[in-house]
Amino acid sequence: MSKLIGFLLLVVGIIHLLPLAGVLGGERLNALYGLSFAEPNLHILMRHRAVLFGLLGALLVAAALLPGLRSIALVGGLISVLSFLLLAWSEAAYNEALRRVVIADWIALACLLVALILHLRADAGTP
């Protein structure tokens, strides 16, 4: 069960690490989100967002290998994924690039929910 939890967290970690490429600049941000980030202030904010996703992704990957980090990684991952899905749901429409992000977050949510259930069962001593 621990290996399966680790695998699920690794999948979610990789999903969260993908936006880290946005740190490299506007071209990468444009490829990720299908938007222009020519305005310097928005460019800075989006690159910083990429760093934060990198941090969360690193935590999730570390938690895949270090069970002591799993609770906090699950909470962080769930907050990240659920908040994005709720924000996307609240908008009438979004572009194709963001639709791919929404799909990736649905996959991440499924992995996180299964990992959470297994993690809670393991903590309770249930096989």
C-alpha positions in Angstrom: 0.0 0.0 0.0 2.9 2.4 0.8 4.3 1.9 -2.7 1.0 2.7 -4.3 0.6 5.8 -2.2 4.1 6.8 -3.3 3.3 6.2 -6.9 0.2 8.3 -6.8 2.0 11.1 -5.1 4.8 10.9 -7.7 2.2 11.3 -10.5 0.7 14.3 -8.8 4.2 15.7 -8.1 5.1 15.4 -11.8 1.8 17.2 -12.8 2.7 20.0 -10.4 6.3 20.2 -11.6 5.3 20.7 -15.3 4.5 24.4 -14.9 8.0 25.0 -13.5 9.1 25.4 -17.1 7.4 28.8 -17.0 10.3 30.2 -15.0 12.2 30.1 -18.2 10.2 33.0 -19.6 7.3 34.2 -21.7 7.7 31.7 -24.5 7.3 28.8 -22.1 4.4 30.5 -20.3 2.7 31.0 -23.6 3.1 27.3 -24.5 1.8 26.2 -21.1 -1.3 28.5 -21.0 -2.0 29.7 -24.6 -1.8 33.3 -23.5 0.5 36.2 -24.1 2.5 37.4 -21.0 4.1 40.4 -22.6 3.1 42.7 -19.8 6.2 42.7 -17.4 4.2 42.6 -14.1 2.1 39.7 -15.3 5.2 38.0 -16.5 6.8 38.3 -13.0 3.7 37.0 -11.3 3.3 34.0 -13.6 7.0 33.1 -13.3 6.6 33.3 -9.5 3.6 31.0 -9.8 5.8 28.6 -11.6 8.3 28.6 -8.8 5.5 27.9 -6.2 4.2 25.0 -8.3 7.8 23.7 -8.4 8.0 23.8 -4.6 4.7 22.0 -4.2 5.7 19.5 -6.9 9.0 18.9 -5.0 7.1 18.3 -1.8 4.8 15.8 -3.4 7.8 13.9 -5.0 9.6 13.9 -1.7 6.5 12.6 0.0 6.4 9.8 -2.5 9.7 8.6 -1.0 9.4 9.9 2.6 6.1 8.7 4.3 6.5 11.3 7.1 5.8 14.1 4.6 2.7 12.5 3.1 0.0 14.2 5.3 1.2 17.7 4.6 1.8 16.9 0.9 -1.7 15.5 0.6 -3.2 18.6 2.2 -1.1 21.0 -0.1 -1.9 19.0 -3.2 -5.7 18.9 -2.4 -5.8 22.6 -1.7 -4.0 23.3 -5.0 -6.0 21.1 -7.2 -9.4 21.8 -5.7 -8.9 25.5 -5.7 -8.0 25.5 -9.4 -10.8 23.2 -10.4 -13.3 25.5 -8.5 -11.9 28.6 -10.1 -12.1 27.0 -13.6 -15.6 25.8 -12.9 -16.6 29.3 -11.9 -15.7 30.8 -15.3 -17.9 30.4 -18.3 -15.1 29.5 -20.8 -11.4 29.0 -21.0 -9.0 28.2 -23.8 -7.7 24.8 -25.0 -4.4 25.1 -23.1 -6.3 25.7 -19.8 -8.6 22.8 -20.6 -5.6 20.6 -20.6 -4.6 21.9 -17.2 -8.2 21.2 -16.0 -7.9 17.6 -17.2 -4.5 17.2 -15.6 -5.9 18.5 -12.3 -8.9 16.0 -12.5 -6.3 13.3 -12.9 -4.3 14.7 -9.9 -7.5 14.9 -7.8 -8.3 11.3 -8.5 -4.7 10.3 -7.5 -4.8 12.4 -4.4 -8.2 11.1 -3.2 -7.1 7.4 -3.6 -3.7 8.2 -1.9 -5.6 10.0 0.9 -7.9 7.0 1.5 -5.0 4.6 1.5 -2.9 6.9 3.7 -5.8 7.2 6.3 -6.3 3.4 6.2 -2.6 2.8 6.8 -2.6 5.3 9.7 -5.6 3.5 11.2 -3.9 0.2 10.8 -6.5 -1.1 8.3 -5.1 -3.5 5.7 
